Amino acid sequence: MVERYGWNPRWEKARRFISLFQTKETSKMAETSTRPIEILLVEDSAADVRLTVEALKEAKVRNKLNVVDDGVKALAYLNKKGEYAMLRVPI
C-alpha cells in the first residue's frame, strides 16, 4: 500500500548508498561542472532504472545516463558494435 503513494523501501537504500560517495566537494563539482558525466547502466528492471534516475537527481549529479538491459548489449555499446557503432562511448 505504501508503494502506491510513491515511496519504495529500495529508494531509501539507493539514497543511502549514493550518499556514501557524496561529499560537499563532489556535490559542488557536480553542480558546477560544465560537462555531465556519462554513465552506462546495465539493468534489466525498469523499476530499478527509475530508482537510479531518482537517486542521481536527488544527489544532483549532472549526467547522461545510457541504459542497456543486458551484458551482451553493454559490451556491444562499449566496443561500438552493431546498433551502437555510431555512439560516443563514455571515457
RAWO-V256915 format. One record per residue. N is the residue number from 1. SS is DSSP state (@ for helix, = for strand, . for the rest). OMEGA is omega in whole degrees, 0 to 359 (none if undefined). D_LAST is the distance of its C-alpha to the last C-alpha in Angstrom with 2 decimals. Layout:
n = [N,N]
ss = [SS,SS]
omega = [OMEGA,OMEGA]
d_last = [D_LAST,D_LAST]
This chain:
n = [1,2,3,4,5,6,7,8,9,10,11,12,13,14,15,16,17,18,19,20,21,22,23,24,25,26,27,28,29,30,31,32,33,34,35,36,37,38,39,40,41,42,43,44,45,46,47,48,49,50,51,52,53,54,55,56,57,58,59,60,61,62,63,64,65,66,67,68,69,70,71,72,73,74,75,76,77,78,79,80,81,82,83,84,85,86,87,88,89,90,91]
ss = [.,@,@,@,@,.,.,.,@,@,@,@,@,@,@,@,@,@,@,@,@,.,.,@,@,@,@,@,@,@,@,@,.,.,.,.,=,=,=,=,=,=,.,.,.,@,@,@,@,@,@,@,@,@,@,@,@,@,.,.,.,.,=,=,=,=,=,=,.,.,@,@,@,@,@,@,@,@,.,.,.,@,@,@,.,.,.,.,.,.,.]
omega = [180,181,180,183,172,179,180,182,179,178,180,178,179,179,179,180,180,181,176,184,184,175,177,181,181,177,179,178,181,182,186,181,180,182,179,175,179,184,172,180,177,186,181,180,179,179,179,175,178,178,179,179,179,181,178,177,181,179,179,178,175,184,168,185,175,185,170,188,174,183,179,178,178,178,177,178,182,180,180,181,175,183,181,185,184,183,174,183,177,181,none]
d_last = [42.06,39.75,36.70,38.58,38.39,34.62,34.27,32.59,32.75,29.22,27.98,29.51,27.84,24.36,25.24,26.44,23.33,20.99,23.59,23.28,19.90,20.93,22.83,24.33,21.74,18.68,20.68,21.52,17.97,16.99,20.09,19.81,16.17,16.13,12.69,12.08,9.30,7.89,9.49,10.47,14.05,16.16,19.66,22.90,24.93,25.09,26.68,23.86,21.34,23.75,24.02,20.30,20.33,23.44,22.12,19.04,21.53,23.95,21.49,20.69,16.93,15.64,13.16,12.39,13.34,13.02,15.75,16.94,20.11,19.87,18.06,18.96,17.29,14.10,14.10,15.07,12.22,9.57,11.90,12.68,16.30,19.26,18.94,15.13,15.48,15.18,12.34,9.06,6.39,3.79,0.00]
